[in-house]
Amino acid sequence: MYEDDFAERITELRTQKNVSAREMSLALGQNESYINRIENKKTFPSMQVFFYICEYLNISPKDFFDNNISVPQKLYEIIEDIKKLNSTQLDTISALVKELISK
């Protein structure tokens, strides 16, 4: 992913979480303009901070780079809930999802 794509993706995911760049920067233990500087392509996070960013956004690094997943936080939450279901419940969810995507 190019720097432009990285900056756009972090902006998209932060906006979906409904937090300001300042709030996210401070939550990550950085100075208040850190995320803003990433989004404006002035800096790039270290690998360690990138993992903190993903953790803060409640997504995996893989999901960060997967532009086919438009709302990875919601998908993560759904997957965590689905893990708690039994086999019969999973069959019901599977049928529902198949019905929804066929429309």
Contacts in CASP RR format, 6 or more apart in sequence:
PFRMAT RR
TARGET T0000
AUTHOR 0000-0000-0000
METHOD contacts of the structure
MODEL  1
MYEDDFAERITELRTQKNVSAREMSLALGQNESYINRIENKKTFPSMQVF
FYICEYLNISPKDFFDNNISVPQKLYEIIEDIKKLNSTQLDTISALVKEL
ISK
1 9 0 8 1.000
1 65 0 8 1.000
3 41 0 8 1.000
3 44 0 8 1.000
4 41 0 8 1.000
5 67 0 8 1.000
6 38 0 8 1.000
6 44 0 8 1.000
7 38 0 8 1.000
7 39 0 8 1.000
7 40 0 8 1.000
7 41 0 8 1.000
9 64 0 8 1.000
9 65 0 8 1.000
9 67 0 8 1.000
10 35 0 8 1.000
10 38 0 8 1.000
10 39 0 8 1.000
10 53 0 8 1.000
11 39 0 8 1.000
13 57 0 8 1.000
13 59 0 8 1.000
13 64 0 8 1.000
13 72 0 8 1.000
13 73 0 8 1.000
14 21 0 8 1.000
14 24 0 8 1.000
14 35 0 8 1.000
14 39 0 8 1.000
14 57 0 8 1.000
16 71 0 8 1.000
16 73 0 8 1.000
17 24 0 8 1.000
17 57 0 8 1.000
17 58 0 8 1.000
17 73 0 8 1.000
19 27 0 8 1.000
21 33 0 8 1.000
21 35 0 8 1.000
21 36 0 8 1.000
21 39 0 8 1.000
22 32 0 8 1.000
22 33 0 8 1.000
22 35 0 8 1.000
22 36 0 8 1.000
24 35 0 8 1.000
24 56 0 8 1.000
25 31 0 8 1.000
25 32 0 8 1.000
25 33 0 8 1.000
25 34 0 8 1.000
25 35 0 8 1.000
25 36 0 8 1.000
26 32 0 8 1.000
27 56 0 8 1.000
28 34 0 8 1.000
28 35 0 8 1.000
28 49 0 8 1.000
28 52 0 8 1.000
28 53 0 8 1.000
28 56 0 8 1.000
30 49 0 8 1.000
34 43 0 8 1.000
37 43 0 8 1.000
38 44 0 8 1.000
38 45 0 8 1.000
45 53 0 8 1.000
50 61 0 8 1.000
50 64 0 8 1.000
51 61 0 8 1.000
53 64 0 8 1.000
54 60 0 8 1.000
54 61 0 8 1.000
54 63 0 8 1.000
54 64 0 8 1.000
57 64 0 8 1.000
57 72 0 8 1.000
57 73 0 8 1.000
58 73 0 8 1.000
58 76 0 8 1.000
58 77 0 8 1.000
59 72 0 8 1.000
59 73 0 8 1.000
59 76 0 8 1.000
60 72 0 8 1.000
60 76 0 8 1.000
63 69 0 8 1.000
63 72 0 8 1.000
63 75 0 8 1.000
63 76 0 8 1.000
64 72 0 8 1.000
66 72 0 8 1.000
69 75 0 8 1.000
82 90 0 8 1.000
82 93 0 8 1.000
85 93 0 8 1.000
END
